[in-house]
């Protein structure tokens, strides 16, 4: 059920966006006006000149019944701080008419800003619409988060200076080499001076430097046109 406050909130966003974007002619929805419904024809895409619109077919209700494919309307998707629209083909959008006739979305369609990376707990299956896994099969900008730890960018650093770079400075376990300094080879043992004692044998064990860990999947918010 759509609350009146939801419509008011989206009206405020549309009014604010009209002040800071080239689309100053967009007016907020009429408060108390009829809530209409439409079904998206295509995925929304964040392309130049798109103007934060999505093309839709009007329908009868929130379930998308009786969509009129012979009629196309453009619905404006107001943005909020740190968010971007996430609309896919077939999604039903509730909208209201502004005073000048512009159709303005009034139901949930916003998602995290494009480029946001989150941890995801699903063991299998594809990420939600509008998101891509940060692995070798992904379509986002970060593709190297398979079996690796993320690290904060450090400007000017050779290894950590560029977002998206990956590296492998070691393996999970390794050994440290000990150099024998006996000048008279061959020697069967490595000698270590322990003061009044001398060791004639040395045990070398591997060391594991991994911290405690928990496996998750990293996903990135992408453009729906992908």
RAHU-V803438 format. One record per pair of residues at least 24 apart in sequence whose C-alpha atoms are under 10 Angstrom apart, sorted by the first residue. I is the first residue (numbers start at 1). J is the second residue. D is the distance in whole Angstrom. If there is no record, write none. Layout:
i: <I;I>
j: <J;J>
d: <D;D>
//
This chain:
i: <1;1;2;2;2;2;2;3;3;4;4;4;5;6;6;6;7;7;7;7;7;7;7;7;7;7;7;8;8;9;10;10;10;10;10;10;10;10;10;10;10;11;11;11;11;11;11;12;12;13;13;13;13;13;14;14;14;14;14;14;14;14;14;15;16;16;16;17;17;17;18;21;22;23;23;25;25;26;26;26;26;26;26;26;26;26;27;27;27;27;27;27;27;27;28;28;28;28;28;28;28;28;28;29;29;29;29;29;29;29;29;29;29;29;29;30;30;30;30;30;30;30;31;31;31;32;33;33;33;33;34;34;34;34;35;35;35;35;35;35;35;35;35;35;36;36;36;36;36;36;36;36;36;36;36;37;37;37;37;37;37;37;37;37;37;37;37;37;37;38;38;38;38;38;38;38;38;38;38;38;38;38;38;38;38;38;38;39;39;39;39;39;39;39;39;39;39;39;39;39;39;39;39;39;40;40;40;40;40;40;40;40;40;40;40;40;40;41;41;41;41;41;41;41;41;41;42;42;42;42;42;42;42;43;43;43;43;43;43;43;43;43;43;43;43;44;44;44;44;44;44;44;44;44;44;45;45;45;45;45;45;45;45;45;45;46;46;46;46;46;46;46;46;47;47;51;51;51;52;52;52;52;52;52;53;53;53;53;53;53;54;54;54;54;54;55;56;56;56;56;56;57;57;58;58;58;59;59;59;61;61;61;62;62;62;62;63;63;63;64;64;64;64;65;67;73;73;74;74;74;74;75;75;75;75;75;76;76;76;76;76;77;77;77;77;77;77;77;77;78;78;78;78;78;79;79;79;79;80;80;80;80;81;81;82;82;82;82;82;82;83;83;83;83;83;83;83;84;84;84;84;84;84;84;84;84;85;85;85;85;85;85;85;85;85;86;86;86;86;86;86;86;86;86;86;86;86;87;87;87;87;87;87;88;88;88;88;89;111;112;112;112;113;113;113;113;114;114;114;114;114;114;115;115;115;115;115;115;115;115;116;116;116;116;117;117;117;117;117;117;118;118;118;118;118;118;119;119;119;119;119;119;120;120;120;120;120;120;121;121;121;121;122;122;123;123;123;124;126;127;127;127;127;127;128;128;129;129;129;129;130;130;130;130;130;130;130;130;131;131;131;131;131;131;131;131;132;132;132;132;132;132;132;133;133;133;133;133;133;134;134;134;134;134;135;135;135;138;138;138;139;139;139;139;139;140;140;140;140;140;140;141;141;141;142;142;142;142;143;143;143;144;145;145;145;146;146;146;147;147;147;149;170;171;171;171;172;172;172;172;172;173;173;173;173;173;173;174;174;174;174;174;175;175;175;175;175;176;176;176;176;177;178>
j: <62;107;35;94;106;107;108;106;107;31;32;106;31;106;107;108;31;32;33;35;94;95;96;104;105;106;107;32;106;106;77;78;79;80;95;96;104;105;106;107;108;78;96;98;104;105;106;78;80;77;78;79;80;81;76;77;78;79;80;98;104;105;106;78;78;79;80;78;79;80;78;51;51;51;52;100;102;76;78;98;99;100;101;102;103;104;97;98;99;100;101;102;103;104;78;96;97;98;99;100;102;103;104;95;96;97;98;99;100;101;102;103;104;105;106;96;97;98;99;100;101;104;96;97;98;96;95;96;97;98;94;95;96;97;61;62;93;94;95;96;97;105;106;107;60;61;62;93;94;95;96;97;103;105;106;61;62;63;64;65;67;92;93;94;95;96;105;106;107;62;63;64;65;66;67;68;72;73;74;75;90;91;92;93;94;95;105;63;64;65;66;67;68;69;72;73;87;88;89;90;91;92;93;94;64;67;72;73;74;75;87;88;89;90;91;92;93;69;72;73;87;88;89;90;91;92;87;88;89;90;91;224;225;86;87;88;89;90;91;129;130;223;224;225;226;77;85;86;87;88;89;130;223;224;225;85;86;87;88;130;222;223;224;225;226;84;85;86;114;222;223;224;225;223;225;76;77;78;76;77;78;79;84;85;77;78;85;103;104;105;85;87;88;89;105;89;89;90;91;92;93;90;92;92;93;94;92;93;94;92;93;94;91;92;93;94;91;92;93;90;91;92;93;92;92;102;103;102;103;104;105;102;103;104;105;106;102;103;104;105;106;103;104;105;106;107;108;109;110;104;105;106;109;110;109;110;111;113;110;111;112;113;112;113;110;111;112;113;114;116;109;110;111;112;113;114;116;109;110;111;112;113;114;221;222;223;109;110;111;112;113;114;130;223;224;110;111;112;113;114;129;130;131;221;222;223;224;111;129;130;223;224;225;129;130;224;225;224;221;220;221;222;220;221;222;223;140;220;221;222;223;224;140;141;142;219;220;221;222;223;219;220;221;222;142;218;219;220;221;222;216;217;218;219;220;221;215;216;217;218;219;220;215;216;217;218;219;220;215;216;217;218;216;217;215;216;217;217;219;217;218;219;220;221;219;221;221;222;223;224;219;220;221;222;223;224;225;226;218;219;220;221;222;223;224;226;218;219;220;221;222;223;226;217;218;219;220;221;222;217;218;219;220;221;217;218;219;219;220;222;220;221;222;223;226;219;220;221;222;223;226;220;221;222;166;218;219;220;218;219;220;218;217;218;219;216;217;218;215;216;217;213;209;208;209;210;206;207;208;209;210;205;206;207;208;209;210;205;206;207;208;209;204;205;206;207;208;204;205;206;207;204;204>
d: <9;10;9;9;9;7;10;10;9;8;8;10;10;7;7;9;7;9;10;9;10;9;8;10;9;5;8;9;9;9;9;7;9;9;10;10;8;8;6;8;9;9;9;9;8;9;8;9;10;10;6;7;7;10;9;8;5;8;9;10;8;9;10;9;9;9;9;7;7;8;9;9;9;8;10;8;9;9;10;8;9;8;9;7;9;9;9;5;6;7;9;7;9;9;10;9;8;5;7;9;9;9;7;8;5;5;4;7;9;9;8;8;6;9;8;7;6;5;6;10;10;10;9;9;9;9;10;7;8;9;10;9;7;8;10;10;10;6;6;5;8;10;8;9;8;8;9;8;6;5;6;8;9;9;9;6;6;9;7;9;9;7;6;5;6;9;9;10;10;8;10;7;9;10;7;9;9;8;10;9;9;8;6;5;7;8;10;9;6;9;10;7;9;9;10;10;10;9;8;5;5;4;6;9;10;10;9;9;9;9;7;7;5;5;5;6;7;9;8;10;10;8;5;6;8;10;8;6;4;7;9;9;9;8;6;4;5;8;9;10;9;9;6;6;9;10;7;7;5;6;8;10;8;6;7;9;9;9;9;10;10;6;5;5;8;9;9;10;9;9;6;8;8;9;9;8;9;10;6;5;7;8;9;8;6;9;9;10;9;9;10;8;9;10;10;9;9;9;9;9;9;9;9;9;9;10;8;10;10;8;9;9;10;6;7;7;9;7;10;8;8;6;9;10;10;10;8;8;7;9;10;8;5;6;6;10;8;6;5;6;10;9;6;5;8;10;10;8;8;8;7;9;9;9;9;7;10;10;8;10;10;9;10;8;10;9;7;5;9;9;10;6;6;5;4;8;9;9;6;6;6;5;6;9;10;9;6;4;6;8;8;9;9;9;9;6;6;8;9;9;8;6;9;9;9;8;7;9;8;8;10;7;10;7;8;7;9;10;8;10;7;10;10;7;9;10;9;8;5;5;7;10;8;8;9;10;6;5;6;9;8;6;5;8;9;7;6;4;6;10;10;8;6;5;6;8;10;6;6;5;6;9;10;6;5;6;7;10;9;6;6;9;8;7;9;8;8;10;10;9;10;7;9;10;9;9;9;9;10;7;10;8;6;5;6;5;9;8;10;6;5;4;5;8;8;9;9;5;5;6;7;10;9;7;6;4;6;9;10;8;6;5;6;10;9;8;9;9;9;10;9;10;8;9;7;9;6;8;6;9;9;8;10;9;10;9;9;8;10;10;9;10;8;7;9;10;8;8;8;10;10;10;10;9;9;9;10;8;6;7;6;10;6;5;5;7;8;9;6;6;7;9;8;7;5;7;10;8;9;8;9;9;10>
//
